């Protein structure tokens, strides 16, 4: 039986980030295995995401997590370059713009106070200021907006994932094309990971970074995670009129849009009553036709005449408890780590989460950023840590 000091289940952006940070951690000298069922990542969540990075959160830890993520991605060549070549990860720092009607303005104000306390450069803007900076925007019903000009924007998700993986492998991590089908455990420790190919890998630590399969992996250890696969759609459209200086913009309805090359992409999270668990990739154009397009046309007059080009579906590993990540040691285990339930924030949080997991493995505690409030214990006590700004 093969043995590795750390076995990571899931080789997406979270698992590969953890593998990179472990390999880069001077105090960790062990071996690393990453189990990934599909090394092409054809159906993985990461490449199907919008790649957004923002500091505009309502939870302090999320602000700090993304601060580190933005700084890391800006310096990706330094961190993730291999063999004298850069990482190939670009950051489009065009900002996030949250719009609010009168009812939502108090939330923006409260969030901005928190974000400023933590060093974010979020700007609150009144309708006149919004019209001046973004003349293509209809602000007739808008009471204000919150704009993040620094450390907010987007990156190419697939490039970041591949950069993490390439660097992790260069540092010695071994990737296996296989699926975890069981955990052997006794006395509060996972002793081996069983693979669909028939092999078992003995382990010192196990990290559950399995995305929408995270609940299934946790169940192998008798743990019930409130993490569900929720389908999200991204719609690509052309606009015949040229508009410039467009940040990732979130309408009060929840509809969001941003530039993607010469085109635009848009989406929205459906109402909870119309958001069942789903692992398929079947497209649904109802949201675009009934909500997204009318909202776009109202908010941006130039979007009244747009052409839908294509669409794709991806998935959130959605934490139904409070929409925040569950990270830390699993209850009853001293070597099983959870990193699940990112609810759409996994890409931007991957650098800080990978660093945090490497610290838990190496030192048994957080050293850089205290994420204890995101531990499993809050689920057991019912103390939800609700994130308001979920897009």
Buried (B, 14 or more C-beta within 10 A) or exposed (E): EBBBBBBBBBBBBBBBBBBBBBBBBEEBEBBBBBBBBEEEBEBBBBBBBBBBBBBBBBBEBBBBBBBBBBEBBBEBEEBBBEEEEEBBBBBBBBBBBBBBEEEBBEBBEEBBEBBEEBEBBBBBBBBEBBBEBBEBBBBEEBBBBBBBBBBBBBBBBBBBBBBBBBBBBBBEBBBBEBBBBBBBBEEEBBBBBBBEEEEBBBBBBBBBBBBBBBBBBBEBBEBEBBBBBBBBBBBBBEBEEEBEEBBBBBBBBBBBBBBBEEBBBBBBBBEEEEBEEBEEBEEBEEBBEEBBBBBBBBBBBBBEEBEBEEBBBBBBBBBBBBBBBBBBBBBEBEBBBBBBBBBBBBBBBBBBBBBBBBBBBBEEEBBEBEBEBBBBBBBEEEEEBEBEBBB
